Amino acid sequence: MAATEDDIPVYDDIPFGDMQFDHATKTYWHACPCGDMFSITEEELLDGQTIAHCNDCSLVIRVVLDAGARKLFGNEASEEAAGEHGAAPVAVAPLAAATA
């Protein structure tokens, strides 16, 4: 039987609003205790993935999508995960930089 994202032990559940966005690489990231960062691409989120891996160590986090982020990424499966993990609504980070 294939492992699902719920079967993966995670270091922490991080609200989507706490993630930073790199516009150049279209990657969301969050600082890791090892000094590097957890990262997940916009494309991975659009595909329904919510597990972000550290680029340097073995830790992983689960990105908890709020209602706005689930709507943004069209990810109905994450609605169930948010309920399971008790996610509180948070502000959704904009996908594109504002132009002046």
FENFEN-V809224 format. One record per residue. N is the residue number from 1. PHI is phi in radians with two decimals (999 if undefined). OMEGA is omega in radians with two decimals (* if undefined). Layout:
# FENFEN-V809224
n & phi & omega
N & PHI & OMEGA
N & PHI & OMEGA
This chain:
# FENFEN-V809224
n & phi & omega
1 & 999 & -3.13
2 & -1.30 & 3.12
3 & -1.29 & 3.07
4 & -1.83 & 3.13
5 & -1.06 & 3.12
6 & -1.23 & -3.13
7 & -1.49 & -3.07
8 & -1.46 & 3.09
9 & -1.21 & -3.09
10 & -2.00 & 3.08
11 & -1.19 & -3.10
12 & -2.84 & 2.98
13 & -1.74 & -3.07
14 & -1.98 & 3.08
15 & -1.05 & 3.14
16 & -0.92 & -3.13
17 & -1.12 & 3.10
18 & -1.55 & 3.13
19 & -1.42 & 3.04
20 & -1.70 & -3.11
21 & -2.09 & 3.05
22 & -1.74 & -3.07
23 & -1.15 & -3.10
24 & -1.15 & -3.09
25 & -1.82 & -3.09
26 & 0.95 & -3.10
27 & -2.16 & 3.01
28 & -1.59 & -3.12
29 & -2.49 & 3.10
30 & -2.56 & -3.11
31 & -1.08 & 3.09
32 & -1.81 & 3.11
33 & -1.04 & -3.13
34 & -1.32 & -3.13
35 & 1.85 & 3.09
36 & -1.66 & -3.12
37 & -2.59 & 2.96
38 & -1.45 & 3.12
39 & -2.50 & 3.06
40 & -2.60 & -3.08
41 & -1.44 & 3.06
42 & -1.01 & 3.14
43 & -1.10 & 3.11
44 & -1.11 & 3.09
45 & -1.11 & 3.10
46 & -1.10 & 3.11
47 & -1.43 & 3.10
48 & 1.63 & 3.12
49 & -1.37 & 3.11
50 & -2.30 & 3.13
51 & -1.69 & 3.11
52 & -1.95 & -3.11
53 & -1.74 & 3.02
54 & -1.27 & -3.13
55 & -1.34 & -3.03
56 & -2.15 & -3.09
57 & -2.07 & -3.05
58 & -1.62 & -3.11
59 & -1.24 & 3.04
60 & -2.34 & 3.06
61 & -2.17 & 3.01
62 & -1.85 & 3.07
63 & -1.47 & -3.11
64 & -1.64 & -3.09
65 & -1.51 & 3.04
66 & -1.46 & -3.09
67 & -1.02 & 3.14
68 & -1.12 & 3.13
69 & -1.20 & 3.10
70 & -1.07 & 3.11
71 & -1.17 & -3.14
72 & -1.06 & -3.09
73 & -1.67 & 3.12
74 & 1.04 & -3.00
75 & -1.94 & -3.13
76 & -1.20 & -3.14
77 & -1.09 & -3.12
78 & -1.23 & 3.09
79 & -1.09 & 3.09
80 & -1.15 & -3.13
81 & -1.11 & 3.13
82 & -1.10 & 3.11
83 & -1.16 & 3.14
84 & -1.14 & -3.03
85 & -1.77 & 3.04
86 & 1.11 & -3.10
87 & -1.24 & 3.03
88 & -1.65 & 3.12
89 & -1.03 & 3.09
90 & -2.34 & 3.12
91 & -1.19 & 3.13
92 & -1.62 & 3.11
93 & -1.23 & 3.11
94 & -1.19 & 3.14
95 & -1.40 & -3.09
96 & -2.09 & 3.11
97 & -1.21 & 3.09
98 & -1.24 & 3.11
99 & -1.72 & -3.11
100 & -1.63 & *
